[in-house]
């Protein structure tokens, strides 16, 4: 198999070389102005909701308290990631009609997902496959390729609080990959993807959100991936500029 994925490090390798993942490229190439606000909100809510714990942290000293409070957003992120991974694993079994034991705290998520599958008569084609493009040099793992009313969809499952526009770029990138890795390890062309969308699986229910324009999302993805590819060069130039300015300042 030429495409390999290290789940622990969350890194892809193609033809023996490291290859960037779709989400990594989007993270580098697309600004996320909401992220700082989300992190600040996590800390503010913890302080407002847990005054006794905050006092205990302050009793440890300023340094330890600051470090503990700084870690709160990432603890929330990690907890959400664990829940999302569990829901994805169960969803893969459910869509193929296999029986699975569902933990009580995930029951609302699974019940909503099952209602979505039944309501739209979803026919699974492929699930959780690694994909890659040599020409554009990226890799990733899509959630579901399925057929709904005779149309072939590539869908991404999200368990986050909201669904953001970057998911359109993510699904477009997967749909535009040159191949997926079949069960026997061979590189296989993807079926023709007609539509892309997201399935938002939450405790309150599941919503199916199609994206209107797959081609436009693909063009945006290409631009974002290009910007991400330029980041190392830009950072190197900035470092050189800072070093040159420091040298000139010292000489003066």
BAKE-227520 format. One line per field, with one value per residue (C-alpha): residue number from 0; residue in three letters; x, z, y. Coordinates in steps of 0.5 Angstrom, whole numbers, plus 2048, in hexadecimal, padded with zeros to 3 digits. Example, Ala and Ser with C-alpha at 12.3 -4.5 7.8 and 13.67 -1.06 7.14 Angstrom:
BEGIN
n <- c(0,1)
res <- c(ALA,SER)
xx <- c(819,81B)
zz <- c(810,80E)
yy <- c(7F7,7FE)
END
This chain:
BEGIN
n <- c(0,1,2,3,4,5,6,7,8,9,10,11,12,13,14,15,16,17,18,19,20,21,22,23,24,25,26,27,28,29,30,31,32,33,34,35,36,37,38,39,40,41,42,43,44,45,46,47,48,49,50,51,52,53,54,55,56,57,58,59,60,61,62,63,64,65,66,67,68,69,70,71,72,73,74,75,76,77,78,79,80,81,82,83,84,85,86,87,88,89,90,91,92,93,94,95,96,97,98,99,100,101,102,103,104,105,106,107,108,109,110,111,112,113,114,115,116,117,118,119,120,121,122,123,124,125,126,127,128,129,130,131,132,133,134,135,136,137,138,139,140,141,142,143,144,145,146,147,148,149,150,151,152,153,154,155,156,157,158,159,160,161,162,163,164,165,166,167,168,169,170,171,172,173,174,175,176,177,178,179,180,181,182,183,184,185,186,187,188,189,190,191,192,193,194,195,196,197,198,199,200,201,202,203,204,205,206,207,208,209,210,211,212,213,214,215,216,217,218,219,220,221,222,223,224,225,226,227,228,229,230,231,232,233,234,235,236,237,238,239,240,241,242,243,244,245,246,247,248,249,250,251)
res <- c(UNK,UNK,UNK,UNK,UNK,UNK,UNK,UNK,UNK,UNK,UNK,UNK,UNK,UNK,UNK,UNK,UNK,UNK,UNK,UNK,UNK,UNK,UNK,UNK,UNK,UNK,UNK,UNK,UNK,UNK,UNK,UNK,UNK,UNK,UNK,UNK,UNK,UNK,UNK,UNK,UNK,UNK,UNK,UNK,UNK,UNK,UNK,UNK,UNK,UNK,UNK,UNK,UNK,UNK,UNK,UNK,UNK,UNK,UNK,UNK,UNK,UNK,UNK,UNK,UNK,UNK,UNK,UNK,UNK,UNK,UNK,UNK,UNK,UNK,UNK,UNK,UNK,UNK,UNK,UNK,UNK,UNK,UNK,UNK,UNK,UNK,UNK,UNK,UNK,UNK,UNK,UNK,UNK,UNK,UNK,UNK,UNK,UNK,UNK,UNK,UNK,UNK,UNK,UNK,UNK,UNK,UNK,UNK,UNK,UNK,UNK,UNK,UNK,UNK,UNK,UNK,UNK,UNK,UNK,UNK,UNK,UNK,UNK,UNK,UNK,UNK,UNK,UNK,UNK,UNK,UNK,UNK,UNK,UNK,UNK,UNK,UNK,UNK,UNK,UNK,UNK,UNK,UNK,UNK,UNK,UNK,UNK,UNK,UNK,UNK,UNK,UNK,UNK,UNK,UNK,UNK,UNK,UNK,UNK,UNK,UNK,UNK,UNK,UNK,UNK,UNK,UNK,UNK,UNK,UNK,UNK,UNK,UNK,UNK,UNK,UNK,UNK,UNK,UNK,UNK,UNK,UNK,UNK,UNK,UNK,UNK,UNK,UNK,UNK,UNK,UNK,UNK,UNK,UNK,UNK,UNK,UNK,UNK,UNK,UNK,UNK,UNK,UNK,UNK,UNK,UNK,UNK,UNK,UNK,UNK,UNK,UNK,UNK,UNK,UNK,UNK,UNK,UNK,UNK,UNK,UNK,UNK,UNK,UNK,UNK,UNK,UNK,UNK,UNK,UNK,UNK,UNK,UNK,UNK,UNK,UNK,UNK,UNK,UNK,UNK,UNK,UNK,UNK,UNK,UNK,UNK,UNK,UNK,UNK,UNK,UNK,UNK)
xx <- c(800,803,7FF,7FF,7FD,7FF,7F9,7FD,801,7FB,800,800,805,805,80A,80F,80E,80A,804,800,7F9,7F3,7F1,7F8,7F8,7F2,7F4,7FA,7F7,7F1,7F0,7EC,7E9,7E4,7EA,7EC,7E5,7E4,7EA,7E8,7E1,7E3,7E8,7E3,7DD,7E1,7E3,7DC,7D9,7DF,7E0,7E3,7E7,7EA,7EC,7EF,7F3,7F5,7F7,7FD,800,7FF,804,800,7F9,7FB,7FD,7F7,7F2,7F6,7F5,7ED,7EC,7F0,7ED,7E6,7E9,7EC,7E5,7E1,7E6,7E6,7DE,7DE,7E3,7DE,7D8,7DC,7DE,7D6,7D4,7D8,7D5,7CE,7CE,7D0,7CA,7CF,7CD,7D1,7D1,7CF,7D1,7CC,7CF,7CF,7C8,7C5,7CB,7CA,7C2,7C2,7C7,7C3,7BD,7C1,7C3,7BC,7B9,7BD,7BE,7C5,7C9,7D0,7D6,7DC,7DE,7E4,7E9,7F0,7F0,7F6,7F8,7FF,7FF,7FC,800,7FB,7F7,7F1,7EC,7E5,7DF,7D9,7D8,7D1,7CB,7C5,7BF,7C4,7C9,7D0,7D2,7D8,7D6,7DA,7D8,7D8,7D7,7D9,7D5,7D4,7D6,7DB,7DC,7E3,7DF,7DD,7E5,7E6,7E1,7E3,7EA,7E8,7E3,7E9,7EE,7F1,7F0,7EE,7F1,7ED,7ED,7F2,7F7,7F6,7F5,7EE,7EB,7E5,7DE,7DC,7D9,7D3,7D2,7D6,7D3,7D3,7CF,7CF,7CE,7CC,7C9,7C3,7C2,7C5,7C5,7C7,7CA,7CC,7D1,7CE,7D4,7D9,7DE,7DE,7E0,7E5,7E8,7E8,7EC,7F1,7F3,7F3,7F7,7FC,7FC,7FE,804,807,807,80E,811,80D,80F,817,817,814,819,81F,81C,81C,823,825,822,825,82C,82B,828,82E,833,830)
zz <- c(800,7FE,802,80A,810,817,81B,821,81E,819,813,80C,808,801,7FD,803,804,809,805,809,80B,808,80F,810,80A,80B,812,80F,809,80C,812,818,81B,81F,823,827,829,82B,82F,833,834,837,83C,83E,83F,843,847,848,849,84E,853,858,853,851,858,859,853,855,85C,858,856,84F,84B,84C,84C,845,842,844,842,83B,83A,83B,834,831,837,834,82D,82F,832,82C,828,82C,82B,824,823,826,822,81C,81E,81F,819,815,818,818,810,80E,812,817,81F,824,82B,82C,833,836,835,82E,82D,82B,826,823,823,81F,81A,819,817,812,80F,80F,80D,806,805,805,801,803,7FE,802,809,80C,807,806,800,7FC,7F6,7F4,7EF,7F4,7FA,800,803,808,80A,808,80C,808,800,7FF,7FA,7FC,7F7,7F2,7F3,7F5,7FB,7FF,806,80C,813,819,820,822,824,81D,816,813,80B,80B,80B,804,802,806,803,7FC,7FD,7FF,7F9,7F4,7F6,7F1,7F5,7FB,7FF,7FE,803,7FF,800,7F8,7F6,7F3,7EF,7F3,7F0,7ED,7F2,7F0,7F7,7FD,804,80C,811,817,81D,824,82A,828,821,81A,815,80D,80A,803,800,7FA,7F5,7F5,7F0,7F3,7FA,7F6,7F3,7FA,7FD,7F7,7F9,801,800,7FB,801,806,802,802,809,80A,805,808,80F,80D,809,810,814,80F,80F,817,817,812,816,81C,819,816,81D,821,81B,81C)
yy <- c(800,807,80B,80A,80D,80E,80F,810,816,817,818,815,812,811,80D,80E,815,819,81C,822,820,824,827,829,82D,830,832,835,839,83B,840,83E,845,841,83D,842,844,83D,83C,842,840,839,83C,842,83C,838,83E,840,839,836,83C,837,833,83A,83C,835,836,83D,83B,837,83D,842,83D,837,83A,83D,837,833,838,838,831,831,832,82D,828,82A,828,822,820,821,81E,817,818,819,813,80F,811,810,809,807,80B,807,800,803,805,7FE,7FB,7F8,7F7,7FB,7FD,804,808,80B,812,811,80E,815,816,80F,80F,816,813,80D,811,815,80E,80C,813,813,80C,80C,807,806,806,807,809,80B,80B,80E,812,816,81A,81A,820,824,821,820,81A,819,814,815,813,811,810,80E,80E,812,812,810,815,814,818,819,81B,81D,81B,821,821,828,82D,830,82F,834,835,832,82B,82D,82D,827,823,826,824,81D,81C,81F,81A,816,80F,80C,806,7FF,7FA,7F6,7FC,7FE,805,805,80B,80E,80E,814,818,81D,820,822,824,823,81F,823,81D,821,81F,823,81F,81E,823,822,828,828,82C,830,830,82B,82E,835,831,82D,834,837,831,831,839,837,831,836,83B,835,833,83A,83B,837,83C,842,840,83F,846,849,846,849,850,850,84D,852,858,856,855,85C,85F,85C,85F,866)
END
